[in-house]
Amino acid sequence: MANVTILLADDNAAVLAHVRRMLSKQINYKVVAAIIDGTTVVREYLRLRPDAVVLDISMGKVSGIDVARQLRDCGCTAKIIFLSVHEDRDYVNAAIGAGGSAYVAKPRLGSDLVPAIEAALADKLFVSANLV
């Protein structure tokens, strides 16, 4: 697989740094932006046109679900992978309904994020096993 460009967005700087480090270990992945403010995600998507967008659901002023809807409305073709502390089926349904291809529970970040990105890129739905 060719290099996959990824935009990250999470309002928790420690989680954002952890995810960036984790993905940088993947040979075919290139993190093109790590954003701590959900309000700039659409602008950065339009500027960078990444293959995937990894979004936290709870990002302060704007939710990841709202950002996903805005991305979809602007013609986003990137796969959207949600990260969340919310382990509730209602959040999963809302995220998928907003255009998400994957939903990863943050406690399962280490085991689920890369498989979630791979599934999304292959046009398959991925949801952390504890949420299915």
KOLTI-62206 format. One record per residue (C-alpha): chain; z, y, x. Coordinates in pm, whole numbers, plus 32768, in hexadecimal, padded with zeros to 4 digits. Each point is the difference from the previous one (the first is absolute). Layout:
N
   chain      z      y      x
       A      Z      Y      X
...
***
This chain:
132
   chain      z      y      x
       A   8000   8000   8000
       A   7FA9   815C   807F
       A   810A   8105   8036
       A   80B8   8054   7EC0
       A   8075   8167   7FE1
       A   8148   8038   7F4B
       A   80B0   8133   7F7A
       A   817A   7FDB   7FD4
       A   80D9   80CF   7F18
       A   817A   7FDD   7FDD
       A   8109   810E   7FE3
       A   80F1   7F38   80D9
       A   7FAB   8052   816C
       A   80A9   7EC4   8083
       A   7F3A   7F1D   7F14
       A   7EC1   80BC   8052
       A   8038   7FD3   8176
       A   8055   7E8F   7FD0
       A   7EC7   7FBD   7F33
       A   7F2A   80BD   80FC
       A   808C   7F30   8122
       A   7FD5   7EC0   7F3C
       A   7E95   8048   7FA9
       A   7FAA   807C   815E
       A   8045   7E9D   807C
       A   7EDE   7F82   7F2E
       A   7EC6   7FFC   80D7
       A   7F11   8066   7EEA
       A   80D8   810E   7F60
       A   7FFF   8171   8054
       A   80FB   80E9   7F5B
       A   7F45   8149   7FDA
       A   811D   80C4   7F60
       A   8171   7FDA   7FAF
       A   8064   80F6   7EF2
       A   8163   804A   7F91
       A   7F9C   80D9   7ED7
       A   7F4A   7F69   7ED7
       A   7F62   814E   7FA3
       A   7F12   7FF3   812B
       A   7F84   7E9B   7FD9
       A   7EC9   8051   7F32
       A   7F94   8113   80EF
       A   802E   7F1B   812E
       A   7F4C   7EE3   7F51
       A   7ED4   80E3   7FBF
       A   8002   8075   816A
       A   802E   7EA9   80A4
       A   7F6B   7F0A   7F02
       A   80D8   7ED7   806C
       A   7FC1   7E9C   7F8E
       A   8164   7FD9   7F7E
       A   811A   80E1   7F8B
       A   8165   7F7F   8015
       A   80D6   80C8   7F0B
       A   8173   800A   7FBE
       A   8043   8016   7E8C
       A   8126   80F4   8014
       A   7F9B   812D   80D2
       A   80C8   8124   7F80
       A   7F2E   8106   7F4D
       A   7EE3   7F15   7FAE
       A   800A   7E8A   7FCA
       A   7F18   7F0C   80AB
       A   7F87   7F99   7EA8
       A   7F97   8167   7FB8
       A   7F5A   8015   8155
       A   7F3F   7EBE   7FB8
       A   7F82   8093   7EB9
       A   7F93   813D   80B6
       A   7F4F   7F2E   8106
       A   7F4D   7F39   7EF3
       A   7F9D   8143   7F4E
       A   7F60   8089   813F
       A   7F2E   7EC8   8031
       A   80D9   7F4F   80FF
       A   7F6B   7EBA   807B
       A   8126   7FA2   80E0
       A   80DC   7EDB   7FA5
       A   8158   8079   7F94
       A   812F   7F39   806E
       A   814E   8068   7F6D
       A   814E   7FE3   80B4
       A   8139   801D   7F33
       A   8174   7FC5   7FF3
       A   7FCC   7FC4   7E8B
       A   7FFD   7E8C   7FBA
       A   7FAF   8020   7E92
       A   7ECF   7F7B   7F48
       A   7FD1   814D   7F4B
       A   7FC6   80AF   814E
       A   7F0D   7EEF   8069
       A   7F3B   8027   7EBC
       A   7FFA   817D   801F
       A   7F8D   7FEC   816B
       A   7EE9   7F0A   7FB7
       A   7F9F   80C8   7ECC
       A   7FE1   8139   80D9
       A   7F03   7F55   80E2
       A   80D6   7F3B   80F0
       A   7F7F   7EC0   809B
       A   814F   7F91   8088
       A   8175   8033   7FCD
       A   80F4   7FB6   8119
       A   8179   8008   7FCF
       A   8096   80B6   812B
       A   80FA   7EE9   804A
       A   7ECB   7F22   8039
       A   7F42   8101   80CD
       A   7FFE   7F31   813F
       A   7F75   7EC9   7F5C
       A   7F26   8094   7EEE
       A   7F56   8140   8072
       A   7EEE   7F6D   80DB
       A   7FAB   7EEB   7F06
       A   7FFD   810A   7EEC
       A   7F08   80D7   80C1
       A   7F27   7ED1   804D
       A   8001   7F96   7E92
       A   7FAC   815F   7F89
       A   7EDF   801B   80F7
       A   7F7F   7EB3   7F7A
       A   800F   808C   7E9C
       A   8128   7F24   7FA4
       A   8141   806A   7F5A
       A   8142   7FD5   80C8
       A   8163   8022   7F7C
       A   8137   7FA3   80C9
       A   806C   7EA2   7F98
       A   8154   806F   7F81
       A   7F4F   80DE   7EFF
       A   7F05   7F0C   7F72
***
